[in-house]
């Protein structure tokens, strides 16, 4: 066991002192094996209760009852009963219910782990199976994704993988600049132009000094010159100022052109990187994140980042350069006036620093509220038919308004914090100007010289304005930097997520698959709480049709998900043509598998584009042939636009049977060697089912097929039926053979469905 695993094991058995105190010394000399909190009382009201497992006893403490001690040797059964939002861990002693611990999904994992460890220590009954050891590994892996690898704290569910405590702005933004590496030549050119513009921007103020001293200050140098010389100096230095401004802005225009072009290309690259990486991630990643938040990362966050990379970062460099350049020039001309101008800067810098830390946390939370708001839209729009069917428009609007108001309140709070800086900065600028006028005026009056001239005072007044502008920009950029850091954290959370399913080096491809599929002692669990499949072994010959049936939650969908390698097995092997599926190139493997789902997904586009999706280079003749094989051609040509008919969002303009036949045509054109039918005829009428079944009969011919159906009548044509229950294969055989098994799972299911059909026929 590694040091990290030992640390986690110690953490799992270390009881907090406040919890230990509730047991009134009964745990003082006990070695704790596991403990868990459960959060409901006997009336399903929220409560704080704990269960602790030691080597010899199970101890339970609740708010309403004193500590109960149940010897492990007396426990006959410790079973989890799953409910709708509320689960129970029932402990049976001497045939009676000794304890019932109720809990929500919040504490489900801890209670499941406690139950597994309790079962391992209970007296072993003959035929009783112990929980498999591999569940612990799956659970540890799931926990690792829920804890921040940097600080070890639990990442809140609302944060969706981003640890709020570890958003280190500086490191994140430095890493972000790596995105600009392919464009370093243009970035360098922009930085050079920035330096040139910064240097040139000091010239107008310097020229203003010579203009005032050479033509306007009649009490000193200009007073000894003739009218013609003063006029010449006025026009000369005015022209010099104008030329300096024009040249500066010309270089600034070139700089802006480079940055604008660079920004659009970097935005494209960043969007591509994030979107491409998302497609390489497993289904497990998407199961834990809302669609709205992922869309925000691809669109809003990447757009905000390119704005920072291109303009924000370069402008930060420009502002810092300007501060140092103007400060240096001011000290060069008059150190006394320079000190007066810089005097308000330190307190302003300290205030800005502490404000930035506050705003960083606020922007992190603000994104969460934005994500929640967009999630409401993402939920409602795809289900607009359901919304309208239940006349729930007002309710959905109220949901959206509640999230929108929540976001607005926190945005206003953030803006208030940001807005407090603005008057402080403005006041600081005015104070700096006032100090320059006071100190400079005193020097001009009391110690007149070339260094303390009226022109120098005007020059410093211009310098102070130009000097405080970048300081104001830096203070305001704190808001932009904080927002960029929050966006970067979320984008890198996607990019840093390693794909769980990937092709190994030297992954195999073949000219053609035969379609032989074999499961060897396959076990799998999604999160480690309960196994979805347990030691499943099955051998399927090429071209054989397997009907998968069983009660809900038996593991049928998990079975086919593993064939497609949407997930990798936790234990055991799946072989196709004698090769472990993990040794195949994953994209090539999935191209050999066709899917026809219960709810077919059609993309926004034409019917032809949807049929062609699995084979982009298919000709019109091939598309029509696939549609005819799927019994779809007749209704397609009945549309005014035929195969060019737009199907609408998710195919909403078509009926369920029409969408299903288009998806079958898509699978036929794809021509897979292995076919998976997941409830393909469950939600259509009898006539449509007949047409779909005819299309499926053509589709399955010569292919290894796995068909899932709750309507057992649709599986009678299968070469073999495989019955799953609680993740295990409990029966195999033909329809007639399974019906003959007394008290068999299949026979019970068939009897129940027959009775239901009879009742429906009578009504």
N, C-alpha and C positions, 0 to 999 in steps of 0.2 A: 504494500500500500504506500502510495506517495505521500509526501508531507502535506500536500493540499488535501488529499482524501482523509488523512488522519485528522487534520484540522476541522474538516466538515463533520467527521464522525464524532469528534469531541464536542463540537457545537450542538449536534443533534441530541447528545445525552447530558448536556449541561443545563440544569434547571435554573432559571433565574431565581434570585434570592426572594423576591416578593411572592413568587409562586410557591417556592419551597416552604415559606413561612405559613402558608395556608394549610399545610398538612400537619402542623402542630408537632413537629419533631418525629413523625413516623417515618421519615426518609433519612434520618441522621446517619444510620449505619447501613443503608441500603445502596446497592450498586444499580444505577438507573440504566436500563436497556434502551428505553425510548419513552417519549412523552408527547402529548398532543393537547391542543386546546380545542374544545367544541363549544359552539356559540349559541345553542338554543336550549331552553328548558323543556319540561314535559308538556307545556302548552304552546310550544313553538314560538315563544317570545325570546328576544335576544337576552343572553345571559353570558356570564364569564365562568366557564367550568374547565376542569383539567382532568386528564387521565394519565397516570404514570405507570409504566411497566417496569418492575424490578425482576430479579432472578426468580423470586418465589411468589410475588403477588401482583395483582392489578389494583391500583388505588385510584379512587374517583372522588373528586371534591367539586361541589356545586355551591351556588349561593344560597340555596334553600335547604340543603341537607348537609349533615356532617360527613366526614370522610368515610367512605366505604372501602373495606379491604376484602378483596375476593382472591383466595388462594388459586394459583394457576392450576394446580392439580385437580381442583374441583370443577373446573370449567369444562363443559361438554361441547359447547359450540360457541364460536364468536363470529357472527355472520353480519355482513353489511347488506342492508336492505335499501335499495335505491328508490327514491321518490321524485316527485316533480318539484325540484328546488330544495327539498329537504331529504337528506339521507339519515339512516339510523345504523348504529353499531349495537347489535343485540347480543348480550352475553347470557348464555343459558347454563344454569347450574341445577342439577337434580331434576331435569325436565321442566324447570320453571324459569321465567324471565327474571334474572337477577339484576340486570342493569340495562337501560336503554339510553344510549347517548345520541342525541339529535344534533345535527350540524348542517350548515349550508355549504355551498361549493367553495366558499372562502377557506374553510379548514379541511376540505375533502382529502387533500394529499396527505396531510399529517395524520389524519384518522385512518386512512387506508394503510399507510406505512405501519402505524401502531397495530392494526389488525393483523397484518402479515407477520409481524414479529411475535405477536401473541400466539398465532397459530403454530409457529415453529416451536414454541415452548410448551404448548398444551400436550396432554397425553395423546399419543398417536393412536388413531382409530384405524382399524383394518380397512384398506381401500381408500382411505382419506389421502388426498394429494396435498402436498405442501406447496406454498407459493414458490414459483421458480426464482432462483437466485438472480437471473438476468434482469428481473424487474428493478432491482436495486440500481443497476448500472444505468438503465433507461431513466430512472427517476433522478439520479445524480446529474446526468446530462441535461435533463429538462431544467433542473434547479440552476445549473451553471449558466444557462441563458437568461435566467431571471435575476441573477446577481451581477453587479458591475464587476468586471475583471480587475478594475483598478482599485476600488475602495472596498469591495465586498458587500456593499449595502444592497438591499433589494430594490430593483428598479420598479417604480410604481407602474401599474397597468396602463394608466393614462399616458405615461411617457413613451410607450411603444418602443422600448429598447434603448432609449437615450437616458443615461444617468444624469439627473439634474445636478448632482453634487460635483460632477467631474467635467463640467464644461469649461475647460481652461482656454480662454479666448486666445491668448498669445500663441500657444502651440497649435491650436486648430487653424488659425489664420496663416501661420507659417506653412503648415502642411497644405493649405489651400493654394498657396502660391506655386506649388509644384504643378498644378494644372496648367500654368502659363509656360512651362518648360519648352514645349514644342514651338512656342512663338517668341523665344527669348531675343531674337534679332530685332523684331519689331518692338518688343518691350524695351530693349536697350535704346533703340532710336527714340522712343517716347521719353525715356528718362533723360537722354542727352538733351532733347529739346526742352524738357522741363527745367534742366539746369540752366540752359541758355535763357529761357524766358524769365527765370528767377533772377539771374544776373542783370538782364536788361531792365527789369522792373524797378531797379534802384535808380536808373539814370534820370527819369523825369524829376524826382525830388532833388537830386544833385544839381541838375540844370536850373531848377527853380531858384536855388541859392544864388547862382551866378546871375540869373536874371534880376533878382531883387537887388543884390549888392551892386550890380553893374549899371542899373538903369533907374531904380526906384528909390533907393536909400540915399536921399540927398544930403543927409547929415554926415555921411562918411565918404566912401570911395566914389560913388556916383556924383557927389556934390562937386568934385574936382574935374568932372568931365563936361564936355560941351553938350549942347542939346543934340547935335547930330550924332555924337558918339553914344549918348544914352539911348537915342532912338535906334541906332544900329544894334546895340547890345540887346535891346528889347526884342527886335525882330529876329535877331540871330538865335538867341536862346529860346525864344518861342518856337522858332522853326526846329531847333534841336529837340525840344520836348515833343513836338508833333511827330518828327521823324522817329524818335525813340519809341513813341506809342505805336506808330504804324509798324515798325520792325518787330516790336514785341508781339503785337497781335498777329502778325504774319506767321511768326514762329509758333504762336499759340494755336493758330488755325491748322497748321500742319500737324501739330501734336494732337489736336482734337480729332482730325481725320484718321490718324493712325489708331488712336484709342477706340474710336467708334467702330471701325472695321474689325479691329481685333476683338472687341467685345461681342459682336454678333457671332463671330466664328467660335469663340470660346464658349458662349452660351449653347451653341449647337453641340459642341463636343461634350460639354458637361451633361446636357440632357441625354445625349446618346449613351454616355458612360453609365448613368444611373439607370436608364430604361433597359439597356442591354443587360446590366447586372441583375436587375429584377427578374428578367426572364430566365436567368440561370439559377435562381433560388428555388428551393423546394416548396411544396404546398404548405409545409409546416410554418414557414415564414409568413405566408399570406393569411393563414388561419388566425394569427394572433394580432393582425393589424387591420385597421379600417381602410377601405378603399379610398375614402376621401383624403386621409392623411398621406397615403402613398402617391396619389395624384398631386397633392400639394408639394411633395418633395421633388417630383419631376418637373413641375411647372414653376410655382411661386418661388420655391427655395433656390432652384438653379438660376432663375432670373435675378434674384437678389444677389446671388454670389458673383455672377459675372459683372454686375454693376460695381460690386466692391473690388473685385480683382482688377478690373480695367480702370475705373475712375477712382474708386475709393482709395486703393493702395497707392496709386501714382499721385493722387492729390495729397495724400498723407505725406508722402516724400516731399512733394512740392512745398507744402505748408511748413514742414520742419526745416527745409532748406531756406525758405524765405525768412523764418524767424532767426536763424543763425546768420544769414547774410545781412539782414537789416540790422541786427544787433551789432555785428562786426563793423558795418559801415558807420553806425551811430557812435560807437566807441572810437572809431578812427577820427571822426570830425570833432566830437566833444564828449569826453567821458562823463562830465557832470550831468549833462542833459540825458545821456544814455542811461545812467543810473536812475534818474528821475522817471524815465519812460518805463524802465523794467521793474520798478519797485512794486507795482500791484500784481506782478505775474506769479510769484510763489504761492500766495494764498489762493489764487484762482486755480493753479495746478492741483493743489491739495484737494480743493472742493470738487474739481472735475474727476479726480481719481476715485474718491469715495462714492460719488454719484454714479460712476460707471459700474462699480461693483453691484450697487443696488439695482441698476437698470438691467444688468445682465440676467439676474434671477427673474426679474419681472418679464423680460422678453421671452425667456424660456417657458414661463407659465402662460404667457399670452398666446404662444403658438398652440399650446394644448387646447385652449378655448376656441381658437380658430379651427383647429382640426375637428373638435366636437361639433361645431356649427356646420362645417362642410359635410361631416358624416351624416347629418340629418338629411341634407339634400341628396347625398349619395344613396341613402336608404329609400327615400320617398320616390324619386324620379323613376328608377327602374321598376318599381312596384306601383306605378301610377294607376294601373287597372284595378288593383286591390283597393287603393285609396278611394277611387271613384265608386267602386262597387259598394263600399261601406259608408259612402258620403262622409269621408273623414278628412276632407280638405281643410276644414276649420281646425281640426285637431293637429294636423300636420303643420299648419301655419303657426299654431300656438307653440308646438315643439320647436319650430325654427326660431320664432320670436324669442322664446325663452333662452335658447343658446346664443342668439344674436345679441340680446340684452346683456347676457353674461359676459360675452366678449367685449361689448361696448363699455361696460362698467370698468373692466380691467384695463382696456385700452386707454380710457380717460384717466385712470389712475397712473398709468405709465406716462402718458403725455403730461400730466401735472408735474411729475418728478422731472421730466425733461424740460418742461417750460420754466421751472424755477431757475435754471441756469441762464436763460436768456437775459433777464434783467440784471443779473449779477455781472454777466460779461459786458453788457452795454454800459453799466455803471463803471466797470473797471476801465473800459475804453475812455469814457469821459474823464475819469480820474487821472488816467495817464496823460491825456491831452492837457488837462488843467495844470498838472505838475510841470509839464514841459513849458507851458506859457508862463507859469509863475517863476520857475527857476531860470528859464531862458530870458524872460523879460528882465528879471533882476540882474542877470549877467550883462545884458545889452545896455542897461541903464548904468550899472555901477562899475562894470569892468569891460567897456567896449574894446573890441579888438577884431582882427580878421576871424579869429575862432569864435568870438562871441558877437557876431554881426546879426543884423536883422534878417539877412538872407539865410543864415544858419538856423535862426528861429523858425522861419517859414519852412525850411527844409525838414527840420525835426518834426514840425507839425504834420507835414506830409508823411514822414517816416512813421510816426506814431500810428496814423490811420492805416498805413500799409502793414505795419508790424502787428497790430491787433486784429486785423482781418484774418490772417492765418490762425491766430490763436482762437478766434471765434469759430473758425472752420473746424479746428481740432476739437474744440469742446462740443460742437454740434455733431462731429463725426463719431463721437462716442456712441450716439444713438445708432448710426449706420453700422459701426463696427460690431456693436452688441447684437444687432439683428442679423448681421452676416455670420457671426459666430454661432448663433442659434441655428441658422439655416445650415451652416457647414456641418454642425454636429449631427443633424438629422440626415444630411446627404451621406456623410461618411459612415453613419450607422448602417445604411444600406450597402455601401461599397465595401465595408469591412466585414459584412456577414458572409462567411464562407459558404459556398454551395454544399449542401449535405449530399446531394446526388450529383456525381460528376464522372466523367470518363477517365479511367486510369491511363497512365502512360502505356502506349502500345495496345490500346483497346482494340478488340476484334470487330471486324465486319465480315460478312459472307456474301457470296453471290446470290444465294437464295436460302431462306429458312425452310426446313421441312415442317416445323411446327410441333415438335415433340416437347412437351412441358412436363417437368417433374418437380414436385415439392418434397423436400427431404427434411423432416422434423422442423418445420418452419414455425417459429414463434415471433410474435410482434406485439408491441404496445406503443400507443401514441405518446403518452406522457409518463408512463410508469405506474399509474394508479391501478389499472386493471389490464390484463392481457387481452388483446383483441383476437389473436390467434394463439393456439396452444399446440405445439408439436404436431402440426398438420403434415401428413405425408400423402401424396397423390401422384399417380403417373398417368399422363394423358398422351394417347397416340396421335400422330399427325392426322388431321382431318376429322378427329372425333369431336362430337358436340357434347359438352358437359352442362347439365342443368344444375345451377346452384340454388338451393332453397333452404328455408329455415326461418325461425321467428326473427323479428326485428332485433338488431344488435347482435346477431349470431356471428358476424364477421364476413359476410358475403362481399360487401364493398371493399373491405380491407383486403380480401383475397385477390380481387382483380387489380386493386391499386398496386399491390406488390408485383404483379406480373408486368404492369406498365412501368415499374420502377419509379412510381411517384414517391415511394418511400423504400428504404432498404430494410431487409429483414433484421430483426434483433438477434435471432438465433436460427441456425439451420441454413439451408440453401434452396434457391430456386434455379433450376437449370432449364435452358431451352436448347434443344438439340445437343444435350450433354454438356453444355457450357454454362457456367454460372453467369447469371444476368449481369453481375457486377463487372464481368470481364469484357462485356460488349461495349461498344461505343453507345452511349446512352441515347443520343439523337438518332443514330441509325436504328437502334432497337425499337424506339417508339414509332419510327416510320414503318416498321413491320407489323404494327398493331393498329387495328381499327376500333374505334369506340362509337357505339350508338347509345346515347344516354336517354334516361327517362324524360328529361327536359332538354331537348336539343337546343344548342346555342347557335343562333345565326348572327352573323356580323352585319352591321349596317352596310348595305350595298345591294347589288342585283342578285337574282336567283342564280344566274350563271357564275358569278364571282363566288358565291357560297358553295356551290357544287365543286368548283375548281380549287377550293381552298387547300385540299390535300395534295393536289397535283397542279401547280401553277401554270405549267406549260401544256395543259390539256387542250386539245382542239375542240371546236364546236361539235364535231361529229361524236367525239368521245363523251362530251357532256350530255348530249341528247341520248346517247346509248345508255349511259348510267341512269339518267332520269327515267327512261322507259323501263329499265330493269327494276327500278324502285317504285313503279306504278305512279310516277309523278308527272310524266310528260303530258298526260291529258289535261290535268288541271292547270299546268303551267301555260300551255298554248291557249287556254281559255282566257288568260289575262290580256288586256289590250297591248301591253308591251312584251308579252311572252317571257322569254328568258331574261330580258332586260328590265323586268319588273323590280322595283325597289322593295325590299322586304321590310324596311323600317327598323327602328331600334329593337334589337334582339328578335326580329321577325314578328313583331306584334301585328303586322297587317295580314298575317296568315293564320289559319286555324292550326290547332295542335297537331292534327293528323297531317296537314300539309308540311308543317315544319319537320315533323318526324320523317316523312318520305324524302324531303330534301337532304336531311342528314344521312339517310340511308344511301341516297345517290352519291353523296360526298364520300361515304365509306366504300361504295362499290368502285368509284373512280380511283380512290386511293389504293385499292387492290391489296389489302393486307394479307399476311399469312396467318395471323392470329387475330381473331375477332372477339370483341367483348360487347355483349348486349346487356345493358343495365336497365331493366324494366321498360323495354322499348315499346310495349303496347299497353301499358298500365292505365293510361289516362285518355283513351279514345273510345269511340262508340264501336259497336259490334261490326258494322259494315267497314268502317275505316280500319279496324283491327284485322279484318280479313284481308284487305288490300296490303296492309303493312306486313302481315304474316307471309303473304305470297312473295313480297319483295325480299323479306328476310330469308325465305327458303332458297331464293336464288343467290343471296349474299353468302350464306353459310356453306354453300356447296364447295367441297374440296378444301375448306379452311378449318383449322383448329378453333373451336368456338366455345366460349364460356358465356352462358346465358343466365342472368339473374331475373327471377320473376316471383312475385307473390301470388299471381294467378297460376296455380299449379297446372291448369289445363294447357297453358302455353308451353309447358316443358315436356309434354308427353312424347314429343317427337325426338327428344334428346337421346343419344346413344347410352347415356348413363346419367343418373341423378345422384348428386352429392348433397347430403343433408348436413348442415352445420348447426350447432347449438353451443352457445357459450364459448365460441372460438374453437371448437373441436369438430372433426368429422365424426358423426355418430352413426350414419347409415350411408350405404352406397348400393346402387342397383337400378334395375328398370322400374318403371312406374308400377307395373303389376306385381313385381317382387316386393317392393316396399309397402304396398298396400296389405300384403299378407303378413307383415310383421305385427304381431299383437302388441298393442300399447306402444308402437313405434312413433317416433316424432312425425315422420311423413304421413303416416296413417291418421294421426290426430289432426294434423293441419288439413289434410284432404277432407276429413269428415266435417271439420268446422266450416270449411269453405262450401261444401256441398249443402250443409244445413242453411248457411247464410243465403246461398243462391236460391234455395227453395223458398225461403221467407220472402226474398225480394220478388220472386216470380209470382207469389200469391198476392203481394201488395200492388 
